Amino acid sequence: MIDGDRADGYVSVKFEDIGLPVVVDPLDLAAPDDGVDRDDKNNQWIDLHCASCGAIVGTIPAPAPTVPIRCQQCRRAPGCASWCPEGDGHGRELFDADRTCYGREQVVPMTIEPSPGLGMIANIEVSPLRRFGGRDSVYLLANQRHGSSDMDLTATEARQVAALLLEVAEQVENEQGGDRR
């Protein structure tokens, strides 16, 4: 269903059950003038199915997208971690890869690390993370002068890193005479 023309020459299209408009070039919607009967849905037009329940979400020109999509009903399905501030299963996200739960981040400023930019302080962010279809992890993001770097750790790995950090911090403090700055 075409909702209307846009000022940029594109149109907003709503597929059945998605509920969110998809912006496309009108030429992508127009059937090519090749004499093929577009009323025959099996002839270069395919049904777009929900990856969970199989319901037809819409009919599009072939080929099908390579990413799974969900109908509106399945997108509302629960699946958030208990610590996710969204808590709604991320139903507004069309693609599974975008259905990620981040918990509250804890930020530690790195005071002896040079600034990554004007008015910025280098830091490490730590939060719980659940990627769609993956297991929960401890997410680390280091923002420093050479850019940002992130990684996922299992809970066991995070505990091992924490224990090593405490051990090395103790060695450094002992060498400095107990200075905890």
PyMOL commands that set and color helices and strands:
alter all, ss='L'
color gray80, all
select helices_A, chain A and resi 26-29+72-75+96-98+155-175
alter helices_A, ss='H'
color red, helices_A
select strands_A, chain A and resi 2-5+11-13+22-24+45-49+56-61+101-102+106-109+123-130+136-144+147-153
alter strands_A, ss='S'
color yellow, strands_A
deselect
rebuild
show_as cartoon
